[in-house]
Amino acid sequence: MTTAAVLSAGSRGLVWKDTLNATTTVASGNRLLAALPRKDRQRFIAGCDEVNLVLSDVLFEPGSPIRHAYFPTTGFISLLTPIDGLTRLEVGLVGDEGMVGTPLLVGIAISPLQALVQGAGLSLRIDAAAFRDELGRSPPLQLLLDRYLFVHMTQLAQTAACTRFHLVEARLARWLLMTQDRAHSDALHITHEWLAVMLGVRRAGVTKAAIALQKLRLIKYNRGDIVILDRPGLKSASCSCYRTDRDTYQRVFH
């Protein structure tokens, strides 16, 4: 039986923990908002709508207005940067541990990235103007999201370094772990073409990396269906960036 690492709200803030049975449904809710004091959390959620995140929907494009902030509860969202207008590279992945729309935290209402639904599910959504009002009304919310912004920026930098210096097999292992954490499932569906976009490599490179992980019996891969068979083994095969990302959460939210 494998494990899934998830974020939960503990007495000292947000903490990572491993839970048995990655296919078990996780209680609905955004774990970042769960760390707010009850009064602030209830007021904030009252100003949100619950929306469906539809697979492959684009929430905003680079250079477009950010009209809403999203706090995923069961879905997850890829953040992609365009390269020469011809292709894209994933630089971030946000699930129930975070939010999408971080430029709003510093008064910027234009997105530098594309936000694309990678995993269908639910999200809390709040209008940009209402979000800014809540930041002004709730110091705990402002503090929490300022810390999240720091973590988010650190992860963007880590991803850039990872893409430049680490082998494709290790980067694929890291990406699968990150996705499993947000999907809360051992079974994923992702095509070679999309994995190539996520990792910034050619499809042949993805095929080689997937075969290498399958030969080690860490995953089972067939026509876009991936099953994670050995999570501890996948952690060992992953580059250090996966643990660094987790450690950043631990350090900032404690």
N, C-alpha and C positions, 0 to 999 in steps of 0.2 A: 504494500500500500504506500502511495506517495504522499507527500505533504505539500501544502500550498502556503506560502508566506503572505500574510495579510497585515494590514495596519489596523490597529484597534485603539480606542481611546482608553488609556489607563489613568490611574490616579496621578501620574506625573506627566501626562500628555499623550502624544501619539507614540505608540511603540509597535515594533514589528514582532510578530510571533509566528511560529509554525503550527499549523493545525492539521490534524490527521484528516485524510479523505478530501482531496481537492475537489471532488465532484459534489460535495455537499453544498446546498444553496446557502449563501451568506445572507444574513438578515439585511433587508433593504435599508439603505442610508449611506450618506456620505461621511466617511470617517474623519475627514478634516473638520467638517461642521460639528461632528459629535464631540469634539474637544472643547467647544465653546461652553461657557456657563449656560445653564438651562434657560434662563430668561432671554439672553441674547440669541441663543439658538432658536427658540420658539418664535421670537419676533422675526428673525431673518427668514426662517422657513415659511412663515405666514405670508411673506412677500414674494415667494417663489411659485412658479408653476411646475408641475411634474409633466415632463414631455418624453415622448418616445424618441430615442436615437435610432435612426434607420441606417442600416449598413450602407456605407459608401456615400452617405449624405455629406455635403460640404457645409459646415457651419459658418465659416467665413474664409475669404481669400486674402492673400497678401495685398496690402494697400487698401483694403475695404474697411468700412466702419465696423466696429465691434458693438453690436446692438444689445447683446446679452452676455452675461457670465454664466457658465455652466458648472455644475457640481454633480458629476456622474454618481449614480447610485448602483446601477448594475451594468451599464454600458461602459465603453471606454473609447478614447479619442486619440488619434495620431496627430502630431504636430509636424508639418512638413515644410521644408524650405525649397523654393524653386532654384534651379541651377541653369543659368543661361536661357531660361524660358523653355527648355527642352525636356527636362526631367526633374524629379523631385527626390529629396532625401529626408527620411524621418529623423528628426532631432529630439523628439519627445513623445512620451506615451502617458496619457492621463486616465486614471480610472477613479474608483471611489476613495482613493487616498488624496485627491487633489482637486484642482479647478482649472478651467480653461477660460481665458480672458484676462490673464495677469497684467497686460498693459494698463488696464483700467485702474489698477492699484496705484499707478504713478501718474494718473490723469491723462493717459494717452488712449484715444478711442479708435486708433487705426491699428490693424493687425499687421505684424511683419511676417506672419506665417499663415499657411493654410491649415485649417482645423477640419479633419476628415474623420467621420465615424468609422472606427476600425472594428468595434464590437457592438452589435445591436443591444439595446437595453433601455433603461430609464435614466433620466437625469433631472435634477432640480435646475430650473432656469430662472434668472432674475434679470429684469430690464437694467440696462447700463446706468440710467439715471437713478433708479431706485437702489442699485448696488452702491453707488457713490454716497447716497444719502445714508445708507446703513453704516458705511465705513465711518461717517462723521458722527453717527449716534452711538456707536459701539466701540470703545477703545479695545476691549478684548478681541473683537473681530479684526480690527486694524492690526493689532499686534500679531495675531495668529497668521494672518495672510501676508504680512510683511516677512515673517519667518518662512512661510511657504515660498514666497517670491525668491528669497535667498536660496532655498533648496533647489527650486526650479532652475535658477540661473546656474547653480553649481552643476546640476545634472546636464544642462545644455553644453557646458564646457567639457564635462566628462565624455559626453557622446562624441563631440568633435575630436577629442584625443583618441578615443576608442576607434573611430572610423579610420583615422590616419595610421595608427600604430599596431592594431591587433589583428590577428589572423581571422579569416572569415568564419572558420569553424567555431572559434571561441566567441565571436560576435553573434553568430546564430544561436549558440547556446544561451548567451545572455538575453537575447531578444525573446527567445521562447520562455525563459523564466519570467521576464518582465510581463509578457503577455499572459502567462498562466496566473500570475499574481492578480491580474486585473480581471481575467475571465473567470477565475475561481473554478477552473475545470482542467482536467488532464487532456481533454480532446479539443483540438483547435482545427479550424479550416483556413488554410492560407495557400494561395497558389505560388508557384515558382516566380511568376512575373511580379507578384506583389512583394514577395520576400526580397527580390532584387531591388525594388524601390526602397524598401525599409533599410536594407544594408548598404545600398549604393554600390552594388557589384553587378556583373553580368549574370544572366540566368545560369550559365555554365558553372559559375562560381558557387551559386546557391546549390545546384545539383550535387556538386562535389562535396560541399560541406554537409548537406543533408545525408548523403550516403555514408560519410565518415561517422556521423553521430549514430546512424542506424546500425552500422557494423559493430559499434560499441554497445549496441542494445540499449541505448539511452532513449531513443524515440522509434516510433513506427511511422513511416511516411508512405502515403499512397494517393496519388492524384489529388493533392491539395489537402488531404486529411492527415493531420499529425496527432499522434497520441504520445504523450510523455510517459515513458515506461519507468524511468529511473531518475527521479528528481535530484537525489544526492549526487549521483553520477554526473548529471547535467551541470550541477553547480561546480563540480571539479573540472569539468571541461570548459566552463565559462571563463572569460577573462576576469580580472580583478574588478572591473568596473561595476559589475552587478553588486558585489559586496560593498563597494565604495558608496554606491547610491543608497543602499540600505543604512549604512553607517552614518551617512549624512543626516538622514531622518532622525536616527536615534540621538545624534549629538544636538541637533537644533531643537527638537521638540521635547527634550528632557530638561 
